[in-house]
């Protein structure tokens, strides 16, 4: 575990490292790349009538981005650093100012034919491009390298960071899974009605990220044309599929023999069928093929040169990723690379159709990428910046047409600082980034999902979420979460299943129950997400190797192909030498250690990938059948990488042979796991001895540990969380896993060490309920505190004269005065600290002025009341001004929560149960030494659930209590049960942990031995006081006049279909009528006894009439549910006339 300790030397900050690295990459690399690669804004002005040429050319370009750390500008104009704690309290957005240099170039054309020009330029430095939200822990965060400690700055030292603060709320961006770009994937179409049986596709994404991915698809027709099943190709910007051979001719491969020789496949039926299809339409040369494409354009070009437009489209829309940045190559090499990819796609499609190789699995991790915070913000910023450039251009044209600059005769005067900010609407970037983070709705083009390859601009909801602060474990888990953007209600099973290729990258245990199962996942402990590394890092290294033959034309060939990010760049006849040199460069960090280098011998390819979003994890390297020598304890992680550790991704895992333990390493192994329990995520890794549990129990515990009352943050007394649960005296568990001590989890424990007896006692612990010891509760066992926050602010509207202010309302001059107690607020409306409030007591006093009230009231009462039904104490009061300049008050109230009957508890083995009874200490059973249990759980919970880990934990804890040591419950650590029994026996205990106990109520010895010992138990947030609800009268829904729904709205108790059926089965007709009408929505209406329709009866105005039949006699008052009356009228609106027959 020395390697694990070195990896987590900085504690839990490792968990948010991939988030912070991706954000840093966005700031330092992606934003400057987007600014540089965006084409300059060009405006032509003053056209010459004779030559049709323009006299002026204006160009605007952006460069040199810089940032200023978050600051607050007070209403007085004073500037100061914005601390995250202050941003939370005052509802600010924690954002940094972004600046760019704007360069203006002007060319003034003169002379005969306007062929001569004079060029001038000037640069506006440090122009604001708006604010960009700052991730805590990044280089722009004020906390980074600050001279004061985190505690002094109001932060928790154990906080992992990696989240944003938007309007005072903490938001985290969930990483999203998507289908990998630049990969060839073949899929079967199983629908019988489709036009195609097989298809091969590639989403081509250029490394500059300035354009969305371009999808290329080749389809095999299901229609036999006499010779075979022809192939067609689908490319963006062309309105229909193009015959495959037409496209080969378009690339310069004109003869059928050339195509046949290049493809080199055994099954040539589809190729011959495609030749026939091409011959039938009469396309035989490259020029004819381009002409053919020009007639199938989706949108007509702006110029008459259609063939030139087709050639331009083939550069930008057809496999744009083959043109790698930072390299200059000719069109022949470019066409050769594209042809090679096309040939590979056709070969793979034909091999799959011939059942030589299986179709690709969308859900396999080599075919997946994880879109991180940085990638999502990159795509969003690119779209927003393009929109801003479009707006700037239209306003720039307006400024040029003003002709004010012509008076001075200096074209550069068209832009000065005064009108520069007028043409720049940068607030849209700031506003949209804030909106996306605040709502979680990201409109990102090309975010393909696991079950879809759509490239449309789909709005993904739930991408950013409120950071879960329920417990410390919940916070850590939330930051490591990965989401698959598919419908949670969808019936697709494949994306939900645990894929074998996810071993070591994604936790196999931690996933929610219900409709999110398998959709929401968590990264394993040591897995991280790669950031983008420019491909020239690898290509420059490859150029130093003499055994690499670079592609020069379409006929270049060799035994083993070398691919970089999906592009076939070269061939080699000495693949082992090339592979070894690449691996050595990776291990020595000459190239980035996260770069993937996989030699697939079956495919005769060396596949190198440098793209972002690959899940990578560290493993020990093995050479000559032995793990490489490990450095001494305390060595930094960087030295472990250069010595004996290597990072692998899912692609490398498929061609690696990985041993589980160093003792199992053989001559064929290439790697060895650092420790088997590193495949688990954070939540699963803190379950002691989890390998002895049934799988669902570990999944339940992974969910319940997030709901446990705990010390969720060490700065809880300075925080204002809406709902916070705090355990009064949390204890470090006696048995813990090694990762808990490595991550200092003992500083944030989430439970208590309880004496637990497993026995049937008094019958009050049936069906997962437990019996608690009242004496233990009085001593503070499992006691907790519940915190909630009330907030309000003063609003002022100058136009309407509406002015709110904090004040204690007075009965004599205040309208809508609340019929409750105001004892807890001062005259200023601010609550008194430590005052005790009951339900509906006022906690913040506020009034609004009234104008010309007919009853003479000066104010209306807008006070905030305490909502909970339990008494609470005002724990803290905060006053300040928010980002809009309005004064606000935030009040935190605290209530004490002693365990009650019905509260939920759980052990760390997933044994959850509610409290069924609280017995006096004298009534609890006891051992010969006088030990009485805190909790009695039912033995029937063990056989079917097989939570052997809890039994082992209890035995191990007993040994630890006797010897004064902590137990190591790390899973897969080969804890010997026989050794444990022997240890207990040596300490004078029963080898299985049983004890003779005596009945606390009768004093008699129990007939059987009872299993008793120390077990770490958790108290969960589910408490009776939060769930108990009853209602007499209350609010109703205006449409149906039935009671509204939900405890929060004082709603009614629903009687559904099954309850109704139960009433009818018991023959309780009167009770059924009472539940479904009398206490819900009784309504008296007139019914015509002649025609049976609803009629009008108004005794006050003496109006008696049936509007259906015109009858004015025989009308009766009937009581029916209002919902039935509404339903009858809705049927009439659809020309259905129901009738009621009166008895």
DOGU-147967 format. One line per 5 residues: their letters; for each residue z negated, y, x negated of C-alpha. Coordinates in steps of 0.25 Angstrom, whole numbers, plus 2048, in hexadecimal, padded with zeros to 3 digits. Layout:
% DOGU-147967
a	Z/Y/X  ...
This chain:
% DOGU-147967
xxxxx	800/800/800  800/809/7F4  80F/80D/7F7  80A/811/806  7FF/819/800
xxxxx	809/820/7F7  813/823/803  808/828/80C  801/830/801  802/83D/809
xxxxx	7FD/836/815  803/838/823  80D/843/81E  816/837/81A  818/834/829
xxxxx	81E/842/82C  826/842/81F  833/83D/825  832/848/830  82F/853/825
xxxxx	83A/84E/81B  844/84F/826  840/85D/82B  840/862/81C  84E/85C/81B
xxxxx	852/864/827  84C/871/821  851/870/813  85E/868/814  864/867/822
xxxxx	862/876/827  869/87B/81A  874/870/81B  876/874/82A  877/883/826
xxxxx	880/880/81A  88A/877/821  88B/87F/82E  899/886/82D  898/895/82B
xxxxx	899/89E/837  8A7/8A4/836  8AC/8B0/83E  8BA/8B6/83C  8BD/8C4/840
xxxxx	8C8/8CE/842  8D5/8C7/843  8E1/8CD/83E  8EC/8CD/848  8F8/8CB/83F
xxxxx	8F2/8C0/836  8E9/8BA/840  8DF/8B9/835  8D0/8BF/835  8CC/8CB/82D
xxxxx	8BD/8C6/82C  8B6/8B9/82A  8A7/8B8/82C  89F/8AC/827  890/8AA/82A
xxxxx	889/89E/823  87B/899/821  873/895/815  866/894/80E  85C/890/818
xxxxx	84D/894/816  840/893/81E  833/89A/820  826/892/823  821/894/831
xxxxx	81A/8A2/834  814/8A9/83F  817/8B7/843  80C/8BD/84B  80D/8C8/856
xxxxx	808/8D2/84C  814/8CE/842  80B/8C7/838  812/8BB/832  80A/8AF/82D
xxxxx	80C/8A0/82A  80C/897/836  803/88B/835  805/87F/83D  7F7/87F/843
xxxxx	7FA/88D/848  808/88A/84D  801/87F/856  7F6/888/85B  7FF/894/85E
xxxxx	80B/88C/864  814/890/859  820/889/854  81E/885/845  82C/88A/840
xxxxx	832/890/833  83C/89B/832  849/897/82D  852/8A0/825  861/89F/820
xxxxx	86B/8A8/818  877/8AC/820  883/8AF/818  88E/8B8/81E  89C/8B8/817
xxxxx	8A7/8C1/81B  8B6/8C0/817  8BE/8CD/81A  8CD/8C9/819  8D7/8D4/815
xxxxx	8E5/8D5/80F  8F3/8D1/814  8F1/8C5/81D  8E2/8C6/81C  8E2/8BC/810
xxxxx	8D8/8C4/807  8C9/8C4/80A  8BD/8CA/805  8B0/8C2/806  8A2/8C8/808
xxxxx	895/8C1/80B  886/8C4/80D  87A/8BB/810  86F/8BE/819  863/8B7/813
xxxxx	857/8B1/81B  85C/8B2/829  853/8AB/833  859/89F/83A  84D/89D/843
xxxxx	841/894/842  840/885/83F  834/87D/843  82C/878/838  827/86A/836
xxxxx	819/869/831  818/863/823  826/868/81F  829/872/814  829/87D/81E
xxxxx	81C/87A/824  811/884/820  807/878/81D  810/873/812  80A/878/805
xxxxx	800/881/80B  7F4/884/803  7EA/881/80E  7E7/873/812  7EC/86D/820
xxxxx	7DE/86E/825  7DC/87C/822  7EA/87F/829  7E5/878/836  7ED/86B/834
xxxxx	7E9/85C/833  7EA/857/825  7EF/849/82B  7FA/850/833  807/849/82F
xxxxx	810/856/833  81F/854/836  81F/85B/843  822/869/849  81A/873/850
xxxxx	822/879/85C  81B/884/865  80D/87E/860  810/870/863  812/865/859
xxxxx	820/85E/85A  825/852/852  834/84E/852  836/83F/854  840/839/84B
xxxxx	84C/833/853  854/827/850  863/827/850  86F/81F/84C  872/821/83E
xxxxx	87E/82A/83A  88A/826/831  888/817/833  892/80D/839  88D/806/845
xxxxx	894/7FB/84E  890/7F9/85C  894/7EF/867  897/7F4/875  892/7EA/87E
xxxxx	897/7F0/88B  8A2/7E8/891  8A9/7F4/897  8AB/7FC/88A  8B8/800/883
xxxxx	8B2/7FC/876  8AB/7EF/871  8A6/7F4/863  8A4/802/85D  8A1/807/84F
xxxxx	89B/814/84D  896/81E/843  88F/82B/845  894/834/839  88A/83F/835
xxxxx	88E/848/82A  883/84B/81F  883/85A/822  87D/858/830  886/864/835
xxxxx	88D/85B/83F  888/851/849  88C/842/847  89A/83E/849  89B/830/850
xxxxx	8A7/827/84C  8A9/81B/854  8B3/80F/853  8B5/807/860  8BB/7F9/862
xxxxx	8C2/7F8/86F  8BF/7EE/879  8CD/7EE/87E  8D7/7E3/877  8E4/7EA/874
xxxxx	8EC/7DD/871  8E8/7DC/862  8D9/7DF/862  8CE/7E9/866  8D3/7F7/860
xxxxx	8C9/801/859  8C8/810/85D  8C0/81B/856  8B8/826/85D  8B6/833/856
xxxxx	8B0/840/85A  8B9/84B/85F  8C4/841/863  8C5/83F/872  8C7/830/872
xxxxx	8C7/823/869  8D1/823/85E  8D8/816/85A  8D2/811/84D  8DF/80F/845
xxxxx	8E3/81E/849  8D7/822/842  8D9/81A/835  8E7/821/835  8E0/82E/837
xxxxx	8D8/82B/82A  8E5/828/822  8E5/819/823  8F2/818/82A  8F7/80A/829
xxxxx	8F2/7FE/830  8F1/7F6/823  8E8/800/81D  8DE/800/828  8DE/7F1/828
xxxxx	8DC/7F0/81A  8D1/7FA/81A  8C9/7F4/826  8CA/7E6/81F  8C5/7DE/82C
xxxxx	8C8/7D0/830  8C8/7D2/83F  8D4/7DB/840  8D7/7DB/84F  8D1/7E8/852
xxxxx	8D8/7EE/846  8E5/7E9/84B  8E2/7EE/859  8DF/7FB/854  8ED/7FB/84C
xxxxx	8F4/7F8/859  8ED/804/860  8F1/80D/855  8FF/809/855  900/80A/864
xxxxx	8FD/819/864  907/81B/858  8FD/820/84D  901/81B/83F  8FE/827/835
xxxxx	8F3/830/832  8FA/83C/838  8FD/835/845  8EE/830/846  8E9/83F/844
xxxxx	8F3/843/84F  8EE/838/858  8E0/83D/856  8E4/84C/858  8E8/848/867
xxxxx	8DA/842/869  8D1/84D/866  8C6/850/86F  8C7/85F/86E  8D4/866/86A
xxxxx	8D3/86E/85D  8D3/87D/85C  8E0/87D/853  8ED/876/855  8EB/86D/849
xxxxx	8E6/861/850  8E8/858/844  8E0/861/83B  8D5/861/845  8D5/852/846
xxxxx	8D4/851/836  8C9/85B/837  8C2/852/842  8C3/846/839  8BC/84D/82E
xxxxx	8B0/852/837  8AF/848/843  8B3/83B/83C  8A8/835/832  8A4/843/82D
xxxxx	899/83D/825  8A2/837/81A  8A3/845/814  896/845/80C  890/853/809
xxxxx	891/858/7FA  89E/850/7F7  8AD/855/7F6  8B7/84A/7FA  8C5/849/7FE
xxxxx	8CB/846/80B  8D0/838/807  8C2/834/803  8BC/83A/810  8C7/832/818
xxxxx	8C4/825/810  8B5/826/813  8B7/828/821  8C2/81C/821  8B8/813/81A
xxxxx	8AD/816/825  8B7/814/830  8BC/806/82A  8AD/802/829  8AB/805/837
xxxxx	8B7/7FD/83C  8B3/7F2/833  8A5/7F1/838  8AA/7F2/847  8B4/7E7/845
xxxxx	8A9/7DE/83E  89F/7E1/849  8AA/7DE/854  8AD/7D1/84C  89E/7CD/84C
xxxxx	89D/7CD/83D  892/7D7/83D  888/7DB/848  889/7E9/84F  880/7F4/84A
xxxxx	872/7F6/850  870/804/854  861/802/853  860/7FC/845  85A/806/83C
xxxxx	865/807/831  86E/80C/83D  863/817/841  85E/824/83C  852/82C/83F
xxxxx	855/83B/842  849/842/83D  843/850/83F  84D/856/834  859/84F/83A
xxxxx	856/854/848  854/862/844  860/862/83B  869/85E/847  862/868/850
xxxxx	863/873/846  872/870/843  875/872/852  86D/87E/854  872/885/847
xxxxx	881/882/84C  87D/889/859  877/895/852  884/896/849  88C/896/855
xxxxx	884/8A1/85B  884/8A9/84E  893/8A8/84E  895/8AE/85C  88C/8BA/859
xxxxx	892/8BC/84B  89F/8BD/851  899/8C8/85B  893/8CF/84F  8A1/8CF/847
xxxxx	8A8/8D4/854  89F/8E0/855  8A6/8E6/849  89A/8EE/845  89C/8E9/837
xxxxx	8AA/8EF/836  8A4/8FD/836  89E/8FB/828  8AA/8F3/823  8A1/8E8/81E
xxxxx	8A3/8DA/825  896/8D5/81F  88F/8E0/828  892/8D7/834  885/8D0/832
xxxxx	878/8D7/82E  86A/8D3/830  869/8DB/83D  874/8D3/844  872/8C6/83D
xxxxx	866/8C2/845  86E/8C6/851  879/8BC/84F  86F/8B1/84B  868/8AA/857
xxxxx	85F/8A1/84F  854/8A0/859  85D/894/85F  85A/88C/853  84B/88F/853
xxxxx	84A/88D/862  852/880/864  84A/879/858  83D/87D/85E  842/879/86C
xxxxx	847/86B/867  839/869/860  831/86E/86C  839/866/877  83D/85A/86E
xxxxx	84C/85B/873  855/85B/867  864/85C/86A  86A/855/85E  878/850/85D
xxxxx	87A/842/857  86C/83D/859  872/82F/85C  867/825/863  865/817/861
xxxxx	86C/813/86D  877/81E/86D  880/824/863  883/831/86B  886/83D/863
xxxxx	884/847/86E  87A/853/86E  86F/84B/875  862/852/877  857/849/872
xxxxx	849/84B/879  83C/847/873  841/849/864  835/853/862  827/84F/868
xxxxx	819/855/868  812/84F/85D  808/845/862  7FA/849/85D  7F2/83F/866
xxxxx	7EE/838/85A  7F1/839/84B  7F8/82C/84B  801/831/857  805/83D/84E
xxxxx	809/835/842  811/82B/84B  818/836/852  81D/83C/845  823/82E/841
xxxxx	829/82B/84E  838/828/850  83F/829/85D  84C/822/862  853/82C/86B
xxxxx	857/822/876  853/822/885  844/81D/886  847/818/894  854/811/88E
xxxxx	855/802/88F  85C/800/881  853/7F6/87A  85A/7F6/86C  854/804/868
xxxxx	846/800/86C  846/7F3/864  83F/7F2/856  84B/7F1/84D  849/7E8/840
xxxxx	850/7F2/838  844/7FC/83B  83A/7F4/832  832/7FD/82A  838/80A/82F
xxxxx	833/80A/83E  825/805/842  827/7F8/84A  81B/7FA/852  819/809/856
xxxxx	822/80C/863  81D/810/871  81C/807/87D  825/809/889  833/810/889
xxxxx	832/816/87B  830/808/875  839/807/868  83E/815/86B  833/81C/864
xxxxx	830/816/856  827/81A/84A  82B/81A/83B  824/810/832  819/815/829
xxxxx	822/817/81C  830/819/822  836/827/822  843/82D/826  84D/831/81B
xxxxx	852/83F/81A  861/842/817  865/841/808  873/847/805  87D/83C/802
xxxxx	882/842/7F5  875/83E/7EF  87A/82F/7F0  889/832/7EE  886/83A/7E1
xxxxx	87D/82E/7DC  889/824/7E0  893/82C/7D8  88A/829/7CB  88D/81A/7CD
xxxxx	89A/815/7C7  89A/809/7CF  89D/811/7DC  8AC/813/7E0  8AD/81F/7EA
xxxxx	8B7/81E/7F5  8C4/826/7F2  8CD/821/7FE  8CD/818/80A  8D0/80C/801
xxxxx	8C4/80D/7F7  8BC/800/7F8  8B2/7F8/7F1  8A8/7EC/7F3  89C/7F4/7F8
xxxxx	89D/802/7FF  893/80D/7FD  88F/815/809  888/822/809  883/826/817
xxxxx	88E/81E/81E  899/823/815  8A1/818/80C  8A1/820/7FF  8A4/816/7F4
xxxxx	8A5/807/7F0  89F/7FF/7E5  8A1/7F2/7DE  893/7F2/7D9  88A/7F4/7E5
xxxxx	87D/7EE/7DF  87E/7F8/7D3  881/804/7DD  876/7FF/7E6  86B/7FE/7DB
xxxxx	86E/80B/7D5  86D/812/7E3  860/80B/7E5  85B/80F/7D8  85E/81D/7DA
xxxxx	857/81D/7E8  84A/817/7E2  84A/821/7D6  84C/82C/7E1  859/831/7DB
xxxxx	85F/830/7E9  855/831/7F5  84C/825/7F7  84F/825/806  85E/823/803
xxxxx	863/815/809  86A/80C/7FF  86E/7FF/806  878/7F5/800  87D/7EC/80C
xxxxx	883/7E0/805  889/7DB/812  891/7E8/815  894/7EA/806  88E/7F8/807
xxxxx	884/801/800  87F/80A/80B  878/817/806  872/820/811  86C/82E/80E
xxxxx	86B/833/81D  85E/838/824  857/830/82F  856/822/828  848/81C/829
xxxxx	844/818/81B  838/811/815  832/80D/808  831/7FF/803  82E/7F8/7F5
xxxxx	83A/7F5/7EC  83C/7E7/7E7  843/7E3/7DB  845/7D5/7D5  83C/7CF/7E0
xxxxx	830/7D9/7DD  82B/7E6/7E3  82D/7F1/7D8  820/7F5/7D1  817/7FE/7D9
xxxxx	811/80B/7D4  802/80D/7D3  7FA/811/7DF  7FA/820/7E1  809/822/7DC
xxxxx	811/82C/7E4  81B/827/7EF  827/82D/7E7  823/823/7DB  822/817/7E4
xxxxx	831/81A/7E9  836/81B/7DA  82E/80F/7D6  82E/804/7E1  831/809/7EF
xxxxx	83E/80C/7F6  842/812/803  84B/809/80C  851/80C/81A  856/803/825
xxxxx	864/801/81E  85E/7FD/811  854/7F4/818  85F/7EB/81E  864/7E8/80F
xxxxx	856/7E7/809  84C/7DB/808  83E/7E0/80A  832/7D8/807  825/7DA/810
xxxxx	81B/7D9/804  81D/7D9/7F5  818/7CB/7F4  824/7C7/7FD  82E/7CD/7F4
xxxxx	839/7C3/7F0  846/7C4/7E7  84F/7C9/7F3  846/7D4/7F7  84A/7E3/7F5
xxxxx	83E/7EA/7FB  82F/7E7/7FF  827/7EE/80A  81C/7F8/805  813/7F2/810
xxxxx	817/7EB/81D  80F/7F4/826  818/800/821  822/7FB/82C  818/800/836
xxxxx	817/80E/83B  80A/817/83A  804/813/847  806/804/845  802/804/837
xxxxx	7F4/809/83B  7F1/7FD/844  7E8/7F3/83B  7EE/7E5/839  7F9/7E8/843
xxxxx	801/7DC/83E  7F6/7D3/846  7FA/7DA/853  804/7D7/85E  80F/7E1/85D
xxxxx	80D/7E9/86A  7FF/7EB/867  803/7F3/85A  80D/7FB/862  802/7FE/86C
xxxxx	7F8/803/861  803/80B/85B  804/813/868  7F5/813/86B  7F1/818/85D
xxxxx	7F8/825/860  7F0/827/86D  7E2/824/866  7D8/82F/866  7D7/834/857
xxxxx	7D6/840/84E  7E4/844/850  7E4/84F/846  7D8/854/83D  7DB/863/842
xxxxx	7D9/85F/851  7CF/86A/852  7DA/874/84F  7E5/86E/857  7E9/871/865
xxxxx	7EF/864/86A  7F1/863/879  7EA/855/87A  7E2/850/86F  7D9/844/86E
xxxxx	7CF/843/863  7C5/837/860  7B7/83D/85D  7B4/833/852  7C0/82B/84D
xxxxx	7BD/820/842  7C5/81A/837  7C9/80C/83A  7C2/801/832  7CF/7F9/831
xxxxx	7DB/802/82E  7E9/800/828  7EC/805/81A  7F6/80F/820  7EA/816/827
xxxxx	7E3/818/81A  7F0/81C/813  7F3/827/81E  7E4/82B/81F  7E3/827/82D
xxxxx	7D4/826/82C  7D4/835/82D  7DA/834/83B  7D4/828/841  7D7/824/850
xxxxx	7CC/81B/855  7BE/816/853  7B9/809/84D  7B3/802/859  7AA/7F5/85A
xxxxx	7B3/7ED/863  7AF/7E0/86A  7BA/7D7/870  7B3/7D1/87C  7B3/7D0/88B
xxxxx	7A7/7D8/890  7A3/7DC/89E  7B1/7DB/8A3  7B4/7EA/8A1  7BD/7E8/895
xxxxx	7C8/7E0/89C  7D7/7E3/89B  7D7/7EC/88E  7CB/7F4/892  7BF/7F5/888
xxxxx	7B1/7F7/889  7AA/803/882  79C/805/87D  796/811/883  78C/812/877
xxxxx	798/813/86E  79F/81E/876  792/826/876  792/825/867  7A0/82C/867
xxxxx	7A9/81F/866  7B7/823/86A  7B3/831/86F  7BF/83A/86F  7C2/849/872
xxxxx	7CE/84E/87A  7D4/85B/877  7DE/863/880  7E3/871/87E  7E5/87C/889
xxxxx	7EE/888/885  7F3/895/88C  7F9/8A2/887  7FA/8B0/88C  808/8B4/892
xxxxx	80D/8C2/894  81A/8C6/89C  81C/8D5/89A  827/8D5/8A4  81F/8CF/8B0
xxxxx	812/8D5/8AB  80C/8C7/8AB  801/8C7/8A1  7F7/8BB/89E  7EA/8BC/896
xxxxx	7DF/8B3/893  7D3/8B6/89B  7C8/8B0/8A4  7CD/8B2/8B2  7C4/8B9/8BC
xxxxx	7C3/8B4/8CA  7C3/8C2/8D1  7D1/8C7/8CB  7D8/8BA/8C8  7E1/8B2/8D1
xxxxx	7E2/8A3/8D1  7D4/8A3/8CA  7D1/894/8C7  7C6/88D/8CE  7BF/888/8C1
xxxxx	7B6/88C/8B6  7B9/897/8AC  7AD/895/8A4  7B4/890/897  7BC/89D/895
xxxxx	7B8/8AA/890  7BC/8B8/896  7C8/8B8/88D  7CD/8AA/893  7CB/8A3/886
xxxxx	7C2/897/887  7B4/895/881  7B4/88B/876  7AC/87F/878  7AB/882/887
xxxxx	7AB/876/890  7B6/875/89B  7B7/86C/8A7  7C4/869/8AF  7CB/875/8B4
xxxxx	7C2/87F/8AC  7CA/88A/8A6  7CD/889/897  7D6/896/895  7D4/8A2/89E
xxxxx	7E1/8AA/8A1  7E6/8B3/8AB  7F3/8BA/8AF  7F4/8C8/8B5  7F9/8CA/8C3
xxxxx	801/8D5/8C9  7FE/8DB/8D7  7F7/8CE/8DC  7F5/8D0/8EB  7E6/8CA/8EA
xxxxx	7E3/8D4/8DF  7E2/8CA/8D4  7E4/8CF/8C6  7E7/8C1/8BF  7EB/8B3/8C1
xxxxx	7E3/8A8/8BA  7EB/8A0/8B0  7DF/899/8A9  7E1/88B/8A3  7D7/880/8A8
xxxxx	7D2/873/8A1  7DA/868/8A7  7D2/85B/8A3  7C8/855/8AC  7BD/854/8A1
xxxxx	7B4/85F/89B  7B9/864/88E  7B5/86E/883  7BD/87A/87F  7BF/876/870
xxxxx	7C8/881/86B  7CF/88E/86E  7DB/894/867  7E0/8A2/86A  7ED/8A8/863
xxxxx	7FB/8AD/866  807/8A3/868  815/8A5/863  819/8AE/86E  80D/8B7/86B
xxxxx	805/8B3/878  7F6/8B1/876  7F2/8A2/879  7E5/89A/87A  7E4/88B/877
xxxxx	7D8/884/87B  7D4/876/877  7CA/86E/87F  7C3/861/87B  7BD/856/884
xxxxx	7B5/84B/87F  7BA/83D/882  7B0/831/882  7B7/824/885  7B6/820/894
xxxxx	7BA/814/89C  7C9/814/89D  7CC/81A/88F  7D6/813/886  7D2/80C/879
xxxxx	7DA/804/86F  7D9/7FC/862  7E3/7FD/857  7E9/7F0/85B  7EE/7F5/868
xxxxx	7E3/7F0/871  7E2/7FB/87B  7D8/7FC/886  7D0/805/88F  7C1/807/890
xxxxx	7BD/7FE/89C  7AE/800/89B  7A3/808/893  797/7FF/891  789/804/88C
xxxxx	786/800/87E  77B/7F7/883  785/7EF/88B  78F/7ED/880  78E/7DF/879
xxxxx	788/7DE/86B  788/7D6/85F  77C/7D0/858  77B/7DC/84F  77B/7E5/85B
xxxxx	78A/7EA/859  78F/7EE/867  79F/7F1/869  7A5/7FE/86C  7B0/7F8/873
xxxxx	7B2/7EA/87A  7C0/7E6/87C  7C5/7DA/883  7C9/7CD/87C  7D5/7CB/885
xxxxx	7DC/7D6/87E  7DE/7CD/871  7E5/7C0/874  7F2/7C6/87B  7F3/7D2/872
xxxxx	7F0/7CB/865  7EA/7D8/85F  7E5/7D0/853  7E4/7DC/84B  7D9/7E2/853
xxxxx	7D1/7D5/850  7D4/7D6/841  7D0/7E5/841  7C3/7E2/847  7C0/7D7/83D
xxxxx	7C5/7DF/832  7BC/7EB/837  7B0/7E2/837  7B2/7DF/829  7B4/7ED/825
xxxxx	7A7/7F2/82C  79F/7E7/825  7A5/7EA/817  7A7/7F9/819  7B6/7F8/816
xxxxx	7C2/7FD/81E  7CC/7F2/822  7DB/7F1/81E  7E3/7EE/82B  7F0/7F1/825
xxxxx	7FB/7E8/82D  802/7DD/825  7F7/7DE/81A  7F4/7CE/81C  7E5/7D0/820
xxxxx	7E0/7C2/820  7D8/7BE/82D  7D2/7B3/825  7CD/7BC/81B  7C8/7C6/825
xxxxx	7C0/7BA/82C  7BA/7B6/81F  7B6/7C4/81C  7AF/7C5/829  7A8/7B8/827
xxxxx	7A3/7BD/819  79D/7C9/820  795/7C0/829  79E/7C3/835  7A5/7B9/83F
xxxxx	7B3/7B7/838  7BA/7BB/845  7B1/7C7/848  7AA/7C1/854  79C/7C4/857
xxxxx	791/7BF/861  78E/7CA/86B  784/7CC/876  786/7D2/884  781/7E0/884
xxxxx	77D/7DF/893  776/7D2/893  773/7CF/884  778/7C1/885  781/7BC/879
xxxxx	790/7BB/87D  795/7AE/87E  7A1/7B0/874  7A2/7B8/867  7A8/7C5/868
xxxxx	7B2/7CB/85E  7AD/7D9/85A  7AF/7E3/84F  7B4/7F1/84C  7C2/7F5/851
xxxxx	7C9/802/850  7CB/807/85E  7D3/813/863  7D0/81C/86F  7DD/820/876
xxxxx	7E1/82D/87D  7E2/826/88A  7D5/82A/891  7D0/829/8A0  7CD/838/8A1
xxxxx	7DB/83B/89E  7E1/832/8A8  7D7/832/8B4  7DD/839/8C0  7DB/83B/8CE
xxxxx	7E0/844/8D9  7DC/849/8E7  7E6/854/8EA  7EF/85B/8E0  7FD/860/8DD
xxxxx	809/85B/8E4  818/85A/8E1  81F/865/8E9  82B/85C/8EC  824/850/8F1
xxxxx	817/855/8F4  811/849/8ED  806/84A/8E3  80B/84D/8D5  80B/844/8C9
xxxxx	802/843/8BD  7F3/845/8B9  7F6/852/8B2  7FB/858/8BF  7F0/852/8C8
xxxxx	7FA/849/8CE  7F8/83E/8D8  7F7/82F/8D5  804/828/8D7  806/81D/8E1
xxxxx	813/815/8DD  81B/80A/8E3  812/7FF/8DE  806/805/8E3  80D/807/8F1
xxxxx	811/7F8/8F1  802/7F4/8EE  7FD/7FD/8F9  807/7F6/903  804/7E8/8FE
xxxxx	7F5/7EB/901  7F9/7F0/90F  7F2/7FD/90D  7FC/805/915  7F2/811/918
xxxxx	7EF/812/909  7FE/811/906  800/81D/90F  7F4/825/90A  7F9/823/8FB
xxxxx	808/826/8FE  807/831/908  7F9/836/90C  7F4/83A/8FE  802/83D/8F9
xxxxx	80C/845/901  809/845/910  813/84E/918  813/850/927  821/852/92D
xxxxx	828/851/93A  830/845/93E  83A/844/949  837/838/952  845/838/957
xxxxx	84D/837/94B  843/835/940  846/840/937  83D/84B/931  83B/857/93B
xxxxx	835/864/93C  827/866/942  821/874/941  815/876/94B  813/884/946
xxxxx	821/889/94A  822/87F/955  82E/879/94F  831/86A/952  83F/865/94F
xxxxx	847/859/948  853/85F/941  85A/852/940  85B/84F/94F  856/85C/955
xxxxx	84B/855/95D  83F/85E/960  836/854/966  830/847/961  82C/84D/953
xxxxx	820/847/94C  818/84B/940  818/840/935  811/83F/928  81A/83A/91D
xxxxx	819/83B/90E  820/848/909  829/840/8FF  82E/838/90B  832/845/913
xxxxx	839/84A/906  840/83D/904  845/83E/913  84A/84C/911  851/848/903
xxxxx	858/83C/90B  85D/846/915  863/84F/90A  86B/842/906  870/841/915
xxxxx	867/835/918  85F/837/924  852/82E/924  84A/82D/931  83B/82A/933
xxx	837/821/93F  82A/825/945  821/81A/94B
